[in-house]
Each structure stands twice: as structure tokens, then as C-alpha cells.
């Protein structure tokens, strides 16, 4: 006679699937963040020094803004 344990809250395959999905979603989020920073960096690099000054930035601020690390 076979018995099935119904008191367990997590089964092996469910926990494994959850870990795999978390890893994949983290990887996708990293790629999206990288692409957003790349697009921002390219857009700001295309501006003239005068245009950057108008929005309160200098050329040296571009990388920090692209990575969301600029504190003002």
C-alpha cells in the first residue's frame, strides 16, 4: 500500500522550480538594467556640453546618471 504525505508544504520539484525561476528572473532583470543604462549613456553622450549644462550635468556625470548613482 502506498502512502502520500499531505502534511508537507514544499515538495522538492516545487522548490527547485522556484529557485530556477528566481535565478532566471534575476538574470533578466540584470540584462534589462544594463540595457537601460546603455541607452541612457548613449542619449546623454549625444548632447553637447551646453545642453548638459542646461540640465545640470557635466560630461563626467554621465556614467553616474546612467547607473543611477548620481547624488545631488
N, CA, C and O atoms as a Tripos MOL2 file, in Angstrom:
@<TRIPOS>MOLECULE
protein
  288   287    72     0     0
PROTEIN
NO_CHARGES

@<TRIPOS>ATOM
      1 N           0.8400   -1.1660    0.0000 N.3       1 UNK1
      2 CA          0.0000    0.0000    0.0000 C.3       1 UNK1
      3 C           0.8920    1.2390    0.0000 C.2       1 UNK1
      4 O           1.8640    1.3090    0.7530 O.2       1 UNK1
      5 N           0.5680    2.1930   -0.8270 N.am      2 UNK2
      6 CA          1.3500    3.4160   -0.9360 C.3       2 UNK2
      7 C           0.7340    4.5050   -0.0740 C.2       2 UNK2
      8 O          -0.4840    4.5860    0.0860 O.2       2 UNK2
      9 N           1.5930    5.3280    0.4690 N.am      3 UNK3
     10 CA          1.1100    6.4420    1.2980 C.3       3 UNK3
     11 C           1.6190    7.7460    0.6990 C.2       3 UNK3
     12 O           2.7270    7.8020    0.1640 O.2       3 UNK3
     13 N           0.8230    8.7680    0.7900 N.am      4 UNK4
     14 CA          1.1930   10.0780    0.2680 C.3       4 UNK4
     15 C           1.1460   11.0630    1.4200 C.2       4 UNK4
     16 O           0.1100   11.2220    2.0640 O.2       4 UNK4
     17 N           2.2570   11.7220    1.6800 N.am      5 UNK5
     18 CA          2.3520   12.6540    2.7950 C.3       5 UNK5
     19 C           1.7270   13.9850    2.3870 C.2       5 UNK5
     20 O           2.2660   14.6790    1.5250 O.2       5 UNK5
     21 N           0.6260   14.3400    2.9790 N.am      6 UNK6
     22 CA         -0.0560   15.5920    2.6410 C.3       6 UNK6
     23 C           0.2490   16.7030    3.6370 C.2       6 UNK6
     24 O          -0.3390   17.7810    3.5490 O.2       6 UNK6
     25 N           1.1490   16.4680    4.5760 N.am      7 UNK7
     26 CA          1.4630   17.4910    5.5710 C.3       7 UNK7
     27 C           2.6370   18.3590    5.1500 C.2       7 UNK7
     28 O           2.9050   19.3790    5.7860 O.2       7 UNK7
     29 N           3.3360   17.9820    4.1050 N.am      8 UNK8
     30 CA          4.4710   18.7770    3.6350 C.3       8 UNK8
     31 C           3.9590   20.0120    2.9150 C.2       8 UNK8
     32 O           2.9740   19.9450    2.1790 O.2       8 UNK8
     33 N           4.6260   21.1400    3.1260 N.am      9 UNK9
     34 CA          4.2020   22.3670    2.4550 C.3       9 UNK9
     35 C           4.9820   22.5970    1.1720 C.2       9 UNK9
     36 O           4.4820   23.2570    0.2610 O.2       9 UNK9
     37 N           6.1900   22.0710    1.0800 N.am     10 UNK10
     38 CA          7.0030   22.2420   -0.1190 C.3      10 UNK10
     39 C           7.5240   20.8790   -0.5590 C.2      10 UNK10
     40 O           8.0720   20.1100    0.2320 O.2      10 UNK10
     41 N           7.3400   20.6150   -1.8080 N.am     11 UNK11
     42 CA          7.8760   19.3960   -2.3720 C.3      11 UNK11
     43 C           9.1120   19.7400   -3.1680 C.2      11 UNK11
     44 O           9.2500   20.8770   -3.6200 O.2      11 UNK11
     45 N          10.0010   18.8100   -3.3520 N.am     12 UNK12
     46 CA         11.2840   19.0390   -3.9970 C.3      12 UNK12
     47 C          11.1870   19.7210   -5.3490 C.2      12 UNK12
     48 O          11.9160   20.6780   -5.6080 O.2      12 UNK12
     49 N          10.3130   19.2550   -6.2040 N.am     13 UNK13
     50 CA         10.2330   19.8260   -7.5410 C.3      13 UNK13
     51 C           9.7100   21.2650   -7.5120 C.2      13 UNK13
     52 O          10.1100   22.0800   -8.3430 O.2      13 UNK13
     53 N           8.8290   21.5860   -6.5750 N.am     14 UNK14
     54 CA          8.3020   22.9410   -6.4690 C.3      14 UNK14
     55 C           9.3880   23.8990   -6.0120 C.2      14 UNK14
     56 O           9.5150   24.9990   -6.5510 O.2      14 UNK14
     57 N          10.1670   23.4930   -5.0290 N.am     15 UNK15
     58 CA         11.2440   24.3440   -4.5320 C.3      15 UNK15
     59 C          12.3090   24.5390   -5.6130 C.2      15 UNK15
     60 O          12.8430   25.6380   -5.7680 O.2      15 UNK15
     61 N          12.6110   23.4990   -6.3420 N.am     16 UNK16
     62 CA         13.5980   23.5870   -7.4150 C.3      16 UNK16
     63 C          13.1040   24.5210   -8.5150 C.2      16 UNK16
     64 O          13.8620   25.3580   -9.0050 O.2      16 UNK16
     65 N          11.8510   24.3840   -8.9010 N.am     17 UNK17
     66 CA         11.2810   25.2590   -9.9340 C.3      17 UNK17
     67 C          11.2970   26.7070   -9.4800 C.2      17 UNK17
     68 O          11.5710   27.6040  -10.2770 O.2      17 UNK17
     69 N          11.0120   26.9400   -8.2310 N.am     18 UNK18
     70 CA         11.0220   28.2940   -7.6840 C.3      18 UNK18
     71 C          12.4280   28.8910   -7.7330 C.2      18 UNK18
     72 O          12.6020   30.0530   -8.1010 O.2      18 UNK18
     73 N          13.4170   28.1030   -7.3660 N.am     19 UNK19
     74 CA         14.8040   28.5900   -7.4070 C.3      19 UNK19
     75 C          15.2390   28.8830   -8.8340 C.2      19 UNK19
     76 O          15.9260   29.8740   -9.0800 O.2      19 UNK19
     77 N          14.8490   28.0380   -9.7690 N.am     20 UNK20
     78 CA         15.2040   28.2460  -11.1740 C.3      20 UNK20
     79 C          14.5500   29.5170  -11.6970 C.2      20 UNK20
     80 O          15.2070   30.3180  -12.3620 O.2      20 UNK20
     81 N          13.2600   29.7150  -11.4050 N.am     21 UNK21
     82 CA         12.5590   30.9180  -11.8560 C.3      21 UNK21
     83 C          13.1530   32.1750  -11.2280 C.2      21 UNK21
     84 O          13.2690   33.1990  -11.9010 O.2      21 UNK21
     85 N          13.5270   32.1170   -9.9630 N.am     22 UNK22
     86 CA         14.1570   33.2690   -9.3090 C.3      22 UNK22
     87 C          15.4900   33.6070   -9.9610 C.2      22 UNK22
     88 O          15.8120   34.7810  -10.1450 O.2      22 UNK22
     89 N          16.2580   32.5970  -10.3080 N.am     23 UNK23
     90 CA         17.5400   32.8160  -10.9710 C.3      23 UNK23
     91 C          17.3440   33.4320  -12.3470 C.2      23 UNK23
     92 O          18.0440   34.3740  -12.7190 O.2      23 UNK23
     93 N          16.3950   32.9000  -13.0970 N.am     24 UNK24
     94 CA         16.1170   33.4270  -14.4320 C.3      24 UNK24
     95 C          15.5920   34.8570  -14.3710 C.2      24 UNK24
     96 O          16.0020   35.6980  -15.1700 O.2      24 UNK24
     97 N          14.7010   35.1390  -13.4440 N.am     25 UNK25
     98 CA         14.1640   36.4930  -13.3570 C.3      25 UNK25
     99 C          15.2440   37.4700  -12.9110 C.2      25 UNK25
    100 O          15.2400   38.6220  -13.3440 O.2      25 UNK25
    101 N          16.1570   37.0460  -12.0670 N.am     26 UNK26
    102 CA         17.2790   37.8980  -11.6800 C.3      26 UNK26
    103 C          18.1970   38.1930  -12.8540 C.2      26 UNK26
    104 O          18.6910   39.3110  -13.0010 O.2      26 UNK26
    105 N          18.4240   37.1850  -13.6880 N.am     27 UNK27
    106 CA         19.2660   37.3770  -14.8670 C.3      27 UNK27
    107 C          18.6030   38.3250  -15.8540 C.2      27 UNK27
    108 O          19.2630   39.1960  -16.4200 O.2      27 UNK27
    109 N          17.3040   38.1610  -16.0620 N.am     28 UNK28
    110 CA         16.5720   39.0540  -16.9700 C.3      28 UNK28
    111 C          16.5950   40.4780  -16.4330 C.2      28 UNK28
    112 O          16.8020   41.4190  -17.1990 O.2      28 UNK28
    113 N          16.3870   40.6500  -15.1410 N.am     29 UNK29
    114 CA         16.4160   41.9870  -14.5410 C.3      29 UNK29
    115 C          17.7850   42.6350  -14.7130 C.2      29 UNK29
    116 O          17.8690   43.8410  -14.9420 O.2      29 UNK29
    117 N          18.8460   41.8620  -14.6070 N.am     30 UNK30
    118 CA         20.1950   42.4000  -14.7970 C.3      30 UNK30
    119 C          20.4090   42.8660  -16.2330 C.2      30 UNK30
    120 O          21.0060   43.9170  -16.4630 O.2      30 UNK30
    121 N          19.9290   42.0960  -17.1850 N.am     31 UNK31
    122 CA         20.0680   42.4740  -18.5960 C.3      31 UNK31
    123 C          19.2530   43.7270  -18.8990 C.2      31 UNK31
    124 O          19.7160   44.6040  -19.6290 O.2      31 UNK31
    125 N          18.0540   43.8190  -18.3490 N.am     32 UNK32
    126 CA         17.2130   44.9990  -18.5650 C.3      32 UNK32
    127 C          17.8680   46.2300  -17.9620 C.2      32 UNK32
    128 O          17.8820   47.2860  -18.5930 O.2      32 UNK32
    129 N          18.4090   46.1200  -16.7590 N.am     33 UNK33
    130 CA         19.0840   47.2540  -16.1180 C.3      33 UNK33
    131 C          20.3100   47.6790  -16.9220 C.2      33 UNK33
    132 O          20.5600   48.8730  -17.0880 O.2      33 UNK33
    133 N          21.0760   46.7080  -17.4220 N.am     34 UNK34
    134 CA         22.2430   47.0300  -18.2350 C.3      34 UNK34
    135 C          21.8240   47.7760  -19.4990 C.2      34 UNK34
    136 O          22.4590   48.7600  -19.8770 O.2      34 UNK34
    137 N          20.7660   47.3150  -20.1520 N.am     35 UNK35
    138 CA         20.3180   47.9510  -21.3880 C.3      35 UNK35
    139 C          19.7920   49.3640  -21.1190 C.2      35 UNK35
    140 O          20.0500   50.2720  -21.9080 O.2      35 UNK35
    141 N          19.0680   49.5610  -20.0340 N.am     36 UNK36
    142 CA         18.5890   50.8940  -19.6770 C.3      36 UNK36
    143 C          19.7600   51.8510  -19.4630 C.2      36 UNK36
    144 O          19.7250   52.9930  -19.9220 O.2      36 UNK36
    145 N          20.7930   51.3850  -18.7690 N.am     37 UNK37
    146 CA         21.9730   52.2180  -18.5370 C.3      37 UNK37
    147 C          22.6770   52.5320  -19.8500 C.2      37 UNK37
    148 O          23.1550   53.6500  -20.0430 O.2      37 UNK37
    149 N          22.7450   51.5620  -20.7500 N.am     38 UNK38
    150 CA         23.3860   51.7710  -22.0470 C.3      38 UNK38
    151 C          22.6430   52.8170  -22.8710 C.2      38 UNK38
    152 O          23.2640   53.6960  -23.4690 O.2      38 UNK38
    153 N          21.3220   52.7220  -22.9000 N.am     39 UNK39
    154 CA         20.5100   53.6750  -23.6630 C.3      39 UNK39
    155 C          20.6520   55.0790  -23.0770 C.2      39 UNK39
    156 O          20.7980   56.0500  -23.8200 O.2      39 UNK39
    157 N          20.6090   55.1870  -21.7610 N.am     40 UNK40
    158 CA         20.7590   56.4890  -21.1040 C.3      40 UNK40
    159 C          22.1280   57.0810  -21.3880 C.2      40 UNK40
    160 O          22.2480   58.2630  -21.7100 O.2      40 UNK40
    161 N          23.1590   56.2570  -21.2670 N.am     41 UNK41
    162 CA         24.5310   56.7240  -21.5220 C.3      41 UNK41
    163 C          24.6750   57.2220  -22.9600 C.2      41 UNK41
    164 O          25.2900   58.2630  -23.1920 O.2      41 UNK41
    165 N          24.1210   56.4980  -23.9180 N.am     42 UNK42
    166 CA         24.2070   56.9090  -25.3150 C.3      42 UNK42
    167 C          23.4470   58.2010  -25.5760 C.2      42 UNK42
    168 O          23.9160   59.0590  -26.3240 O.2      42 UNK42
    169 N          22.2760   58.3440  -24.9650 N.am     43 UNK43
    170 CA         21.4810   59.5660  -25.1630 C.3      43 UNK43
    171 C          22.1890   60.7790  -24.5780 C.2      43 UNK43
    172 O          22.2490   61.8310  -25.2150 O.2      43 UNK43
    173 N          22.7210   60.6420  -23.3800 N.am     44 UNK44
    174 CA         23.4180   61.7750  -22.7530 C.3      44 UNK44
    175 C          24.7260   62.0880  -23.4620 C.2      44 UNK44
    176 O          25.1180   63.2520  -23.5440 O.2      44 UNK44
    177 N          25.3940   61.0910  -23.9650 N.am     45 UNK45
    178 CA         26.6540   61.3210  -24.6760 C.3      45 UNK45
    179 C          26.4240   62.0790  -25.9770 C.2      45 UNK45
    180 O          27.3310   62.7420  -26.4790 O.2      45 UNK45
    181 N          25.2290   61.9850  -26.5180 N.am     46 UNK46
    182 CA         24.9160   62.6830  -27.7560 C.3      46 UNK46
    183 C          24.6170   64.1620  -27.5630 C.2      46 UNK46
    184 O          24.5220   64.9050  -28.5400 O.2      46 UNK46
    185 N          24.4690   64.5940  -26.3260 N.am     47 UNK47
    186 CA         24.1990   66.0040  -26.0450 C.3      47 UNK47
    187 C          25.4880   66.8180  -26.0520 C.2      47 UNK47
    188 O          26.5720   66.2950  -25.7940 O.2      47 UNK47
    189 N          25.3510   68.0840  -26.3480 N.am     48 UNK48
    190 CA         26.5130   68.9820  -26.3000 C.3      48 UNK48
    191 C          26.7760   69.3600  -24.8450 C.2      48 UNK48
    192 O          25.9390   69.1260  -23.9720 O.2      48 UNK48
    193 N          27.9450   69.9450  -24.5950 N.am     49 UNK49
    194 CA         28.2710   70.3930  -23.2420 C.3      49 UNK49
    195 C          27.2680   71.4400  -22.7580 C.2      49 UNK49
    196 O          26.9120   71.4610  -21.5800 O.2      49 UNK49
    197 N          26.8170   72.3050  -23.6590 N.am     50 UNK50
    198 CA         25.8420   73.3360  -23.3070 C.3      50 UNK50
    199 C          24.5080   72.6980  -22.9000 C.2      50 UNK50
    200 O          23.8940   73.1160  -21.9180 O.2      50 UNK50
    201 N          24.0710   71.7060  -23.6400 N.am     51 UNK51
    202 CA         22.8110   71.0260  -23.3210 C.3      51 UNK51
    203 C          22.9130   70.2840  -21.9870 C.2      51 UNK51
    204 O          21.9680   70.2770  -21.1980 O.2      51 UNK51
    205 N          24.0530   69.6680  -21.7480 N.am     52 UNK52
    206 CA         24.2570   69.0030  -20.4610 C.3      52 UNK52
    207 C          24.2280   70.0120  -19.3240 C.2      52 UNK52
    208 O          23.6500   69.7440  -18.2700 O.2      52 UNK52
    209 N          24.8500   71.1740  -19.5270 N.am     53 UNK53
    210 CA         24.8650   72.2210  -18.5110 C.3      53 UNK53
    211 C          23.4440   72.7240  -18.2340 C.2      53 UNK53
    212 O          23.1060   73.0460  -17.0950 O.2      53 UNK53
    213 N          22.6220   72.7880  -19.2730 N.am     54 UNK54
    214 CA         21.2380   73.2330  -19.1020 C.3      54 UNK54
    215 C          20.4420   72.3080  -18.1790 C.2      54 UNK54
    216 O          19.5400   72.7620  -17.4760 O.2      54 UNK54
    217 N          20.7670   71.0320  -18.1790 N.am     55 UNK55
    218 CA         20.0560   70.0990  -17.2920 C.3      55 UNK55
    219 C          20.8400   69.8110  -16.0140 C.2      55 UNK55
    220 O          20.4940   68.9130  -15.2460 O.2      55 UNK55
    221 N          21.8940   70.5810  -15.8010 N.am     56 UNK56
    222 CA         22.6440   70.4820  -14.5510 C.3      56 UNK56
    223 C          23.6320   69.3470  -14.4790 C.2      56 UNK56
    224 O          23.9510   68.8690  -13.3900 O.2      56 UNK56
    225 N          24.1220   68.9080  -15.6190 N.am     57 UNK57
    226 CA         25.0830   67.8080  -15.6420 C.3      57 UNK57
    227 C          26.3600   68.2280  -16.3540 C.2      57 UNK57
    228 O          26.3840   69.2060  -17.1020 O.2      57 UNK57
    229 N          27.4000   67.4800  -16.1100 N.am     58 UNK58
    230 CA         28.6340   67.6370  -16.8760 C.3      58 UNK58
    231 C          28.9440   66.2830  -17.5080 C.2      58 UNK58
    232 O          28.3160   65.2760  -17.1800 O.2      58 UNK58
    233 N          29.9030   66.2700  -18.4000 N.am     59 UNK59
    234 CA         30.2540   65.0190  -19.0650 C.3      59 UNK59
    235 C          30.6970   63.9370  -18.0740 C.2      59 UNK59
    236 O          30.4720   62.7480  -18.2990 O.2      59 UNK59
    237 N          31.3180   64.3560  -16.9980 N.am     60 UNK60
    238 CA         31.7900   63.3810  -16.0080 C.3      60 UNK60
    239 C          30.6400   62.7580  -15.2110 C.2      60 UNK60
    240 O          30.8340   61.7430  -14.5430 O.2      60 UNK60
    241 N          29.4470   63.3550  -15.2730 N.am     61 UNK61
    242 CA         28.2850   62.8170  -14.5550 C.3      61 UNK61
    243 C          27.5470   61.7300  -15.3220 C.2      61 UNK61
    244 O          26.7040   61.0420  -14.7470 O.2      61 UNK61
    245 N          27.8390   61.5610  -16.5920 N.am     62 UNK62
    246 CA         27.0450   60.6700  -17.4440 C.3      62 UNK62
    247 C          27.0250   59.2350  -16.9260 C.2      62 UNK62
    248 O          25.9550   58.6310  -16.8520 O.2      62 UNK62
    249 N          28.1640   58.6820  -16.5710 N.am     63 UNK63
    250 CA         28.1930   57.2900  -16.0920 C.3      63 UNK63
    251 C          27.4090   57.1340  -14.7960 C.2      63 UNK63
    252 O          26.6920   56.1490  -14.6190 O.2      63 UNK63
    253 N          27.5400   58.1000  -13.8900 N.am     64 UNK64
    254 CA         26.8180   58.0200  -12.6170 C.3      64 UNK64
    255 C          25.3110   58.1090  -12.8430 C.2      64 UNK64
    256 O          24.5470   57.3970  -12.1910 O.2      64 UNK64
    257 N          24.8780   58.9680  -13.7510 N.am     65 UNK65
    258 CA         23.4510   59.0830  -14.0500 C.3      65 UNK65
    259 C          22.9560   57.7920  -14.6850 C.2      65 UNK65
    260 O          21.8800   57.3080  -14.3350 O.2      65 UNK65
    261 N          23.7080   57.2350  -15.5970 N.am     66 UNK66
    262 CA         23.2980   56.0030  -16.2770 C.3      66 UNK66
    263 C          23.1550   54.8410  -15.3070 C.2      66 UNK66
    264 O          22.3030   53.9740  -15.5000 O.2      66 UNK66
    265 N          23.9650   54.8160  -14.2850 N.am     67 UNK67
    266 CA         23.9010   53.7350  -13.2930 C.3      67 UNK67
    267 C          23.0530   54.1110  -12.0750 C.2      67 UNK67
    268 O          23.0170   53.3720  -11.0920 O.2      67 UNK67
    269 N          22.3750   55.2540  -12.1410 N.am     68 UNK68
    270 CA         21.5310   55.7420  -11.0410 C.3      68 UNK68
    271 C          22.3090   55.9510   -9.7550 C.2      68 UNK68
    272 O          21.7700   55.7330   -8.6700 O.2      68 UNK68
    273 N          23.5520   56.3650   -9.8500 N.am     69 UNK69
    274 CA         24.3820   56.5810   -8.6690 C.3      69 UNK69
    275 C          24.6790   58.0530   -8.4160 C.2      69 UNK69
    276 O          25.4710   58.3770   -7.5310 O.2      69 UNK69
    277 N          24.0640   58.9390   -9.1660 N.am     70 UNK70
    278 CA         24.3450   60.3530   -9.0050 C.3      70 UNK70
    279 C          23.5320   60.9020   -7.8470 C.2      70 UNK70
    280 O          22.3040   60.8110   -7.8380 O.2      70 UNK70
    281 N          24.2130   61.4640   -6.8890 N.am     71 UNK71
    282 CA         23.5400   62.0680   -5.7220 C.3      71 UNK71
    283 C          23.7850   63.5640   -5.7870 C.2      71 UNK71
    284 O          24.9280   64.0200   -5.7930 O.2      71 UNK71
    285 N          22.7210   64.3050   -5.8350 N.am     72 UNK72
    286 CA         22.8200   65.7710   -5.8580 C.3      72 UNK72
    287 C          21.9760   66.3500   -4.7830 C.2      72 UNK72
    288 O          21.9200   67.5710   -4.6330 O.2      72 UNK72
@<TRIPOS>BOND
     1     1     2 1
     2     2     3 1
     3     3     4 2
     4     3     5 am
     5     5     6 1
     6     6     7 1
     7     7     8 2
     8     7     9 am
     9     9    10 1
    10    10    11 1
    11    11    12 2
    12    11    13 am
    13    13    14 1
    14    14    15 1
    15    15    16 2
    16    15    17 am
    17    17    18 1
    18    18    19 1
    19    19    20 2
    20    19    21 am
    21    21    22 1
    22    22    23 1
    23    23    24 2
    24    23    25 am
    25    25    26 1
    26    26    27 1
    27    27    28 2
    28    27    29 am
    29    29    30 1
    30    30    31 1
    31    31    32 2
    32    31    33 am
    33    33    34 1
    34    34    35 1
    35    35    36 2
    36    35    37 am
    37    37    38 1
    38    38    39 1
    39    39    40 2
    40    39    41 am
    41    41    42 1
    42    42    43 1
    43    43    44 2
    44    43    45 am
    45    45    46 1
    46    46    47 1
    47    47    48 2
    48    47    49 am
    49    49    50 1
    50    50    51 1
    51    51    52 2
    52    51    53 am
    53    53    54 1
    54    54    55 1
    55    55    56 2
    56    55    57 am
    57    57    58 1
    58    58    59 1
    59    59    60 2
    60    59    61 am
    61    61    62 1
    62    62    63 1
    63    63    64 2
    64    63    65 am
    65    65    66 1
    66    66    67 1
    67    67    68 2
    68    67    69 am
    69    69    70 1
    70    70    71 1
    71    71    72 2
    72    71    73 am
    73    73    74 1
    74    74    75 1
    75    75    76 2
    76    75    77 am
    77    77    78 1
    78    78    79 1
    79    79    80 2
    80    79    81 am
    81    81    82 1
    82    82    83 1
    83    83    84 2
    84    83    85 am
    85    85    86 1
    86    86    87 1
    87    87    88 2
    88    87    89 am
    89    89    90 1
    90    90    91 1
    91    91    92 2
    92    91    93 am
    93    93    94 1
    94    94    95 1
    95    95    96 2
    96    95    97 am
    97    97    98 1
    98    98    99 1
    99    99   100 2
   100    99   101 am
   101   101   102 1
   102   102   103 1
   103   103   104 2
   104   103   105 am
   105   105   106 1
   106   106   107 1
   107   107   108 2
   108   107   109 am
   109   109   110 1
   110   110   111 1
   111   111   112 2
   112   111   113 am
   113   113   114 1
   114   114   115 1
   115   115   116 2
   116   115   117 am
   117   117   118 1
   118   118   119 1
   119   119   120 2
   120   119   121 am
   121   121   122 1
   122   122   123 1
   123   123   124 2
   124   123   125 am
   125   125   126 1
   126   126   127 1
   127   127   128 2
   128   127   129 am
   129   129   130 1
   130   130   131 1
   131   131   132 2
   132   131   133 am
   133   133   134 1
   134   134   135 1
   135   135   136 2
   136   135   137 am
   137   137   138 1
   138   138   139 1
   139   139   140 2
   140   139   141 am
   141   141   142 1
   142   142   143 1
   143   143   144 2
   144   143   145 am
   145   145   146 1
   146   146   147 1
   147   147   148 2
   148   147   149 am
   149   149   150 1
   150   150   151 1
   151   151   152 2
   152   151   153 am
   153   153   154 1
   154   154   155 1
   155   155   156 2
   156   155   157 am
   157   157   158 1
   158   158   159 1
   159   159   160 2
   160   159   161 am
   161   161   162 1
   162   162   163 1
   163   163   164 2
   164   163   165 am
   165   165   166 1
   166   166   167 1
   167   167   168 2
   168   167   169 am
   169   169   170 1
   170   170   171 1
   171   171   172 2
   172   171   173 am
   173   173   174 1
   174   174   175 1
   175   175   176 2
   176   175   177 am
   177   177   178 1
   178   178   179 1
   179   179   180 2
   180   179   181 am
   181   181   182 1
   182   182   183 1
   183   183   184 2
   184   183   185 am
   185   185   186 1
   186   186   187 1
   187   187   188 2
   188   187   189 am
   189   189   190 1
   190   190   191 1
   191   191   192 2
   192   191   193 am
   193   193   194 1
   194   194   195 1
   195   195   196 2
   196   195   197 am
   197   197   198 1
   198   198   199 1
   199   199   200 2
   200   199   201 am
   201   201   202 1
   202   202   203 1
   203   203   204 2
   204   203   205 am
   205   205   206 1
   206   206   207 1
   207   207   208 2
   208   207   209 am
   209   209   210 1
   210   210   211 1
   211   211   212 2
   212   211   213 am
   213   213   214 1
   214   214   215 1
   215   215   216 2
   216   215   217 am
   217   217   218 1
   218   218   219 1
   219   219   220 2
   220   219   221 am
   221   221   222 1
   222   222   223 1
   223   223   224 2
   224   223   225 am
   225   225   226 1
   226   226   227 1
   227   227   228 2
   228   227   229 am
   229   229   230 1
   230   230   231 1
   231   231   232 2
   232   231   233 am
   233   233   234 1
   234   234   235 1
   235   235   236 2
   236   235   237 am
   237   237   238 1
   238   238   239 1
   239   239   240 2
   240   239   241 am
   241   241   242 1
   242   242   243 1
   243   243   244 2
   244   243   245 am
   245   245   246 1
   246   246   247 1
   247   247   248 2
   248   247   249 am
   249   249   250 1
   250   250   251 1
   251   251   252 2
   252   251   253 am
   253   253   254 1
   254   254   255 1
   255   255   256 2
   256   255   257 am
   257   257   258 1
   258   258   259 1
   259   259   260 2
   260   259   261 am
   261   261   262 1
   262   262   263 1
   263   263   264 2
   264   263   265 am
   265   265   266 1
   266   266   267 1
   267   267   268 2
   268   267   269 am
   269   269   270 1
   270   270   271 1
   271   271   272 2
   272   271   273 am
   273   273   274 1
   274   274   275 1
   275   275   276 2
   276   275   277 am
   277   277   278 1
   278   278   279 1
   279   279   280 2
   280   279   281 am
   281   281   282 1
   282   282   283 1
   283   283   284 2
   284   283   285 am
   285   285   286 1
   286   286   287 1
   287   287   288 2
@<TRIPOS>SUBSTRUCTURE
     1 UNK1         2 RESIDUE 1 A UNK
     2 UNK2         6 RESIDUE 1 A UNK
     3 UNK3        10 RESIDUE 1 A UNK
     4 UNK4        14 RESIDUE 1 A UNK
     5 UNK5        18 RESIDUE 1 A UNK
     6 UNK6        22 RESIDUE 1 A UNK
     7 UNK7        26 RESIDUE 1 A UNK
     8 UNK8        30 RESIDUE 1 A UNK
     9 UNK9        34 RESIDUE 1 A UNK
    10 UNK10       38 RESIDUE 1 A UNK
    11 UNK11       42 RESIDUE 1 A UNK
    12 UNK12       46 RESIDUE 1 A UNK
    13 UNK13       50 RESIDUE 1 A UNK
    14 UNK14       54 RESIDUE 1 A UNK
    15 UNK15       58 RESIDUE 1 A UNK
    16 UNK16       62 RESIDUE 1 A UNK
    17 UNK17       66 RESIDUE 1 A UNK
    18 UNK18       70 RESIDUE 1 A UNK
    19 UNK19       74 RESIDUE 1 A UNK
    20 UNK20       78 RESIDUE 1 A UNK
    21 UNK21       82 RESIDUE 1 A UNK
    22 UNK22       86 RESIDUE 1 A UNK
    23 UNK23       90 RESIDUE 1 A UNK
    24 UNK24       94 RESIDUE 1 A UNK
    25 UNK25       98 RESIDUE 1 A UNK
    26 UNK26      102 RESIDUE 1 A UNK
    27 UNK27      106 RESIDUE 1 A UNK
    28 UNK28      110 RESIDUE 1 A UNK
    29 UNK29      114 RESIDUE 1 A UNK
    30 UNK30      118 RESIDUE 1 A UNK
    31 UNK31      122 RESIDUE 1 A UNK
    32 UNK32      126 RESIDUE 1 A UNK
    33 UNK33      130 RESIDUE 1 A UNK
    34 UNK34      134 RESIDUE 1 A UNK
    35 UNK35      138 RESIDUE 1 A UNK
    36 UNK36      142 RESIDUE 1 A UNK
    37 UNK37      146 RESIDUE 1 A UNK
    38 UNK38      150 RESIDUE 1 A UNK
    39 UNK39      154 RESIDUE 1 A UNK
    40 UNK40      158 RESIDUE 1 A UNK
    41 UNK41      162 RESIDUE 1 A UNK
    42 UNK42      166 RESIDUE 1 A UNK
    43 UNK43      170 RESIDUE 1 A UNK
    44 UNK44      174 RESIDUE 1 A UNK
    45 UNK45      178 RESIDUE 1 A UNK
    46 UNK46      182 RESIDUE 1 A UNK
    47 UNK47      186 RESIDUE 1 A UNK
    48 UNK48      190 RESIDUE 1 A UNK
    49 UNK49      194 RESIDUE 1 A UNK
    50 UNK50      198 RESIDUE 1 A UNK
    51 UNK51      202 RESIDUE 1 A UNK
    52 UNK52      206 RESIDUE 1 A UNK
    53 UNK53      210 RESIDUE 1 A UNK
    54 UNK54      214 RESIDUE 1 A UNK
    55 UNK55      218 RESIDUE 1 A UNK
    56 UNK56      222 RESIDUE 1 A UNK
    57 UNK57      226 RESIDUE 1 A UNK
    58 UNK58      230 RESIDUE 1 A UNK
    59 UNK59      234 RESIDUE 1 A UNK
    60 UNK60      238 RESIDUE 1 A UNK
    61 UNK61      242 RESIDUE 1 A UNK
    62 UNK62      246 RESIDUE 1 A UNK
    63 UNK63      250 RESIDUE 1 A UNK
    64 UNK64      254 RESIDUE 1 A UNK
    65 UNK65      258 RESIDUE 1 A UNK
    66 UNK66      262 RESIDUE 1 A UNK
    67 UNK67      266 RESIDUE 1 A UNK
    68 UNK68      270 RESIDUE 1 A UNK
    69 UNK69      274 RESIDUE 1 A UNK
    70 UNK70      278 RESIDUE 1 A UNK
    71 UNK71      282 RESIDUE 1 A UNK
    72 UNK72      286 RESIDUE 1 A UNK
